[in-house]
């Protein structure tokens, strides 16, 4: 089992903050695969505030919604472990 934690910086016009997500996979994921999973899940979470139904949205629709609403995010770090990891462990 492969466990990953992905850290990114999200920002708006006035401030920035860290966003973290964890993933587990039976197979080893590449940097690109992890980045894609991270961004897709982040865009979908941001669309929870959408006033229109999102059931038929594609990944591109979620990305467009996120960016049109001023979202800006950049993946900074990815960590992999054979055991579940938490941000506190990575920060040591």
Secondary structure, 3 states (H helix, E strand, C coil): CEEEEEEEEEECCCCEEEEEEEEEECCCCCHHHHHHHHHHHHHHHHHHHCCCCCCCCCHHHHHHHHHHCCCEEEEEEEEEECCCCCHHHHCC
